Amino acid sequence: MIQQLTDKDFQKVTSTGVTVTDFWATWRPPCRMQAPILEETAKALDGKVKFTKMDVDANPDTPAKFGIMSIPTLVIKKDGKVVNKLVGLHSKDQLEHVLAQYTD
């Protein structure tokens, strides 16, 4: 399951373990295309990676803090520190390959 985040709870939820936050907007077609891929990847990596989403229109502060200029952008954090940013649409295979470096 992918948890919806807000500016208020982002820091607390992504402070431990490996987390992926999808910065997205409902009006952006690539964001809508990324959603089912993230759901599938979240199921495959259940227990290893926490998947979250943040609507950039409803929560402008956190995306601004991370310099998010294009969406979708996936921010990968490990124990609260940003370790990678992926901009644009990514396949399940691409995501699993990138995340393997932080979960092994």
Backbone as CSV, one residue per row, in Angstrom:
resi,resn,N_x,N_y,N_z,CA_x,CA_y,CA_z,C_x,C_y,C_z
1,MET,0.832,-1.193,0.000,0.000,0.000,0.000,0.877,1.258,0.000
2,ILE,0.440,2.246,-0.725,1.188,3.493,-0.814,0.509,4.531,0.079
3,GLN,1.282,5.104,0.975,0.763,6.077,1.944,0.788,7.480,1.352
4,GLN,-0.317,8.202,1.497,-0.401,9.598,1.059,0.226,10.476,2.146
5,LEU,1.135,11.355,1.740,1.803,12.244,2.700,1.386,13.689,2.497
6,THR,1.609,14.476,3.554,1.399,15.920,3.502,2.700,16.606,3.926
7,ASP,2.751,17.915,3.736,3.913,18.676,4.208,4.137,18.425,5.700
8,LYS,3.056,18.244,6.429,3.114,18.108,7.877,3.769,16.790,8.336
9,ASP,3.478,15.681,7.632,3.982,14.390,8.106,5.136,13.804,7.287
10,PHE,5.555,14.470,6.226,6.595,13.941,5.352,7.876,13.568,6.099
11,GLN,8.404,14.486,6.888,9.685,14.262,7.562,9.631,13.061,8.495
12,LYS,8.560,12.969,9.273,8.440,11.873,10.242,8.318,10.517,9.536
13,VAL,7.483,10.438,8.511,7.228,9.165,7.840,8.453,8.674,7.070
14,THR,9.258,9.602,6.532,10.400,9.206,5.701,11.736,9.262,6.442
15,SER,11.692,9.250,7.760,12.931,9.421,8.534,13.694,8.129,8.803
16,THR,13.056,6.979,8.589,13.744,5.708,8.851,13.530,4.730,7.699
17,GLY,14.496,3.855,7.513,14.397,2.850,6.468,14.567,3.444,5.082
18,VAL,14.227,2.645,4.080,14.279,3.098,2.687,12.869,3.513,2.282
19,THR,12.737,4.752,1.824,11.436,5.256,1.405,11.524,5.826,-0.009
20,VAL,10.428,5.677,-0.737,10.283,6.281,-2.059,9.069,7.192,-1.973
21,THR,9.256,8.461,-2.282,8.133,9.385,-2.319,7.919,9.833,-3.755
22,ASP,6.724,9.607,-4.248,6.314,10.020,-5.582,5.690,11.408,-5.471
23,PHE,6.393,12.410,-5.994,5.846,13.760,-6.059,5.072,13.838,-7.368
24,TRP,3.768,14.089,-7.277,2.888,13.963,-8.433,1.757,14.978,-8.406
25,ALA,0.985,15.000,-9.490,-0.225,15.822,-9.576,-1.249,15.067,-10.417
26,THR,-2.502,15.206,-10.072,-3.567,14.471,-10.756,-3.702,14.862,-12.224
27,TRP,-3.363,16.093,-12.568,-3.550,16.600,-13.928,-2.427,16.208,-14.886
28,ARG,-1.381,15.565,-14.398,-0.201,15.252,-15.228,-0.251,13.793,-15.695
29,PRO,-0.450,13.539,-17.008,-0.561,12.159,-17.503,0.594,11.232,-17.097
30,PRO,1.861,11.636,-17.179,2.909,10.703,-16.748,2.790,10.310,-15.269
31,CYS,2.260,11.199,-14.454,2.050,10.869,-13.032,0.998,9.774,-12.897
32,ARG,-0.064,9.881,-13.693,-1.106,8.855,-13.658,-0.581,7.529,-14.196
33,MET,0.344,7.572,-15.150,0.943,6.354,-15.694,1.899,5.707,-14.684
34,GLN,2.561,6.530,-13.870,3.520,6.019,-12.889,2.820,5.303,-11.731
35,ALA,1.600,5.723,-11.398,0.891,5.197,-10.224,0.759,3.670,-10.206
36,PRO,0.256,3.013,-11.272,0.138,1.547,-11.193,1.494,0.837,-11.146
37,ILE,2.514,1.441,-11.727,3.864,0.874,-11.673,4.370,0.905,-10.239
38,LEU,4.112,2.004,-9.542,4.522,2.111,-8.135,3.762,1.113,-7.269
39,GLU,2.467,0.927,-7.545,1.675,-0.043,-6.778,2.270,-1.443,-6.932
40,GLU,2.596,-1.807,-8.159,3.165,-3.126,-8.437,4.533,-3.278,-7.773
41,THR,5.361,-2.238,-7.845,6.692,-2.280,-7.236,6.583,-2.347,-5.713
42,ALA,5.636,-1.612,-5.155,5.424,-1.632,-3.703,5.058,-3.039,-3.230
43,LYS,4.233,-3.748,-3.991,3.870,-5.122,-3.618,5.097,-6.029,-3.686
44,ALA,5.904,-5.853,-4.729,7.096,-6.703,-4.909,8.131,-6.471,-3.813
45,LEU,8.203,-5.243,-3.317,9.227,-4.895,-2.313,8.638,-4.685,-0.922
46,ASP,7.467,-5.245,-0.685,6.796,-5.094,0.601,7.707,-5.557,1.730
47,GLY,7.848,-4.705,2.738,8.701,-5.033,3.877,10.130,-4.534,3.726
48,LYS,10.537,-4.223,2.500,11.897,-3.726,2.265,11.919,-2.219,2.040
49,VAL,10.880,-1.697,1.370,10.821,-0.280,0.999,9.424,0.242,1.316
50,LYS,9.363,1.448,1.877,8.091,2.111,2.144,7.814,3.067,0.984
51,PHE,6.656,2.930,0.349,6.272,3.786,-0.774,5.248,4.815,-0.317
52,THR,5.488,6.064,-0.697,4.607,7.160,-0.321,4.368,8.051,-1.536
53,LYS,3.321,8.886,-1.450,3.000,9.837,-2.515,2.712,11.195,-1.903
54,MET,3.047,12.243,-2.648,2.700,13.585,-2.207,2.190,14.393,-3.391
55,ASP,0.967,14.894,-3.267,0.362,15.755,-4.281,1.013,17.136,-4.169
56,VAL,1.733,17.535,-5.216,2.490,18.793,-5.155,1.591,20.020,-5.120
57,ASP,0.372,19.912,-5.641,-0.548,21.051,-5.621,-1.090,21.308,-4.221
58,ALA,-1.374,20.236,-3.490,-1.926,20.355,-2.140,-0.844,20.589,-1.084
59,ASN,0.407,20.257,-1.426,1.518,20.339,-0.469,2.732,20.978,-1.141
60,PRO,2.764,22.293,-1.280,3.848,22.945,-2.022,5.172,23.082,-1.273
61,ASP,5.180,23.012,0.041,6.396,23.295,0.802,7.483,22.233,0.629
62,THR,7.127,20.973,0.767,8.121,19.908,0.664,8.728,19.819,-0.733
63,PRO,7.925,19.845,-1.810,8.534,19.831,-3.144,9.492,21.012,-3.358
64,ALA,9.140,22.173,-2.846,10.018,23.342,-2.973,11.329,23.112,-2.233
65,LYS,11.249,22.512,-1.059,12.443,22.232,-0.256,13.414,21.315,-0.996
66,PHE,12.872,20.369,-1.765,13.697,19.415,-2.494,13.985,19.835,-3.930
67,GLY,13.562,21.032,-4.304,13.846,21.527,-5.651,13.147,20.749,-6.746
68,ILE,11.956,20.238,-6.465,11.195,19.478,-7.461,10.655,20.461,-8.507
69,MET,11.138,20.309,-9.744,10.717,21.195,-10.827,9.877,20.467,-11.874
70,SER,10.022,19.146,-11.950,9.282,18.329,-12.913,8.619,17.184,-12.162
71,ILE,7.440,16.796,-12.652,6.762,15.662,-12.034,6.359,14.682,-13.129
72,PRO,6.371,13.404,-12.840,6.671,12.809,-11.551,8.171,12.843,-11.227
73,THR,8.460,13.039,-9.961,9.813,12.877,-9.426,9.715,11.937,-8.235
74,LEU,10.585,10.941,-8.227,10.648,9.998,-7.114,11.879,10.328,-6.290
75,VAL,11.675,10.608,-5.018,12.780,10.888,-4.102,12.979,9.660,-3.223
76,ILE,14.185,9.127,-3.278,14.529,7.946,-2.483,15.358,8.402,-1.292
77,LYS,14.894,8.014,-0.104,15.612,8.359,1.120,15.988,7.072,1.849
78,LYS,17.135,7.104,2.488,17.542,6.001,3.363,17.871,6.603,4.715
79,ASP,17.151,6.162,5.721,17.309,6.672,7.088,17.273,8.197,7.138
80,GLY,16.333,8.768,6.382,16.089,10.201,6.433,16.934,11.054,5.508
81,LYS,17.893,10.472,4.809,18.763,11.235,3.907,18.441,10.885,2.455
82,VAL,18.359,11.914,1.609,18.094,11.688,0.190,19.308,10.997,-0.430
83,VAL,19.076,9.844,-1.068,20.157,9.106,-1.709,20.007,9.074,-3.229
84,ASN,18.817,9.425,-3.736,18.614,9.420,-5.178,17.336,10.174,-5.522
85,LYS,17.293,10.723,-6.738,16.097,11.359,-7.289,15.931,10.848,-8.706
86,LEU,14.738,10.398,-9.035,14.433,9.925,-10.378,13.344,10.817,-10.960
87,VAL,13.637,11.469,-12.072,12.682,12.374,-12.699,12.085,11.701,-13.920
88,GLY,10.766,11.767,-14.041,10.083,11.184,-15.184,9.521,9.804,-14.881
89,LEU,8.946,9.207,-15.910,8.307,7.903,-15.799,9.360,6.790,-15.774
90,HIS,9.221,5.861,-14.831,10.168,4.743,-14.698,9.416,3.428,-14.611
91,SER,9.987,2.386,-15.212,9.379,1.056,-15.196,9.650,0.366,-13.857
92,LYS,8.928,-0.711,-13.608,9.127,-1.505,-12.402,10.561,-2.047,-12.358
93,ASP,11.049,-2.542,-13.491,12.415,-3.062,-13.545,13.443,-1.990,-13.204
94,GLN,13.255,-0.792,-13.742,14.180,0.310,-13.447,14.155,0.637,-11.959
95,LEU,12.969,0.716,-11.384,12.836,1.043,-9.958,13.476,-0.032,-9.086
96,GLU,13.204,-1.288,-9.395,13.777,-2.373,-8.599,15.306,-2.366,-8.690
97,HIS,15.820,-2.086,-9.869,17.291,-2.021,-10.050,17.902,-0.916,-9.183
98,VAL,17.308,0.263,-9.206,17.827,1.383,-8.411,17.685,1.087,-6.922
99,LEU,16.538,0.575,-6.517,16.292,0.341,-5.086,17.129,-0.787,-4.524
100,ALA,17.579,-1.709,-5.360,18.411,-2.823,-4.891,19.692,-2.331,-4.224
101,GLN,20.220,-1.190,-4.671,21.445,-0.662,-4.067,21.246,-0.214,-2.627
102,TYR,20.007,0.068,-2.245,19.734,0.587,-0.897,19.094,-0.435,0.020
103,THR,18.704,-1.593,-0.525,17.992,-2.580,0.305,18.811,-3.821,0.577
104,ASP,19.914,-4.023,-0.104,20.716,-5.243,0.097,21.678,-5.105,1.257
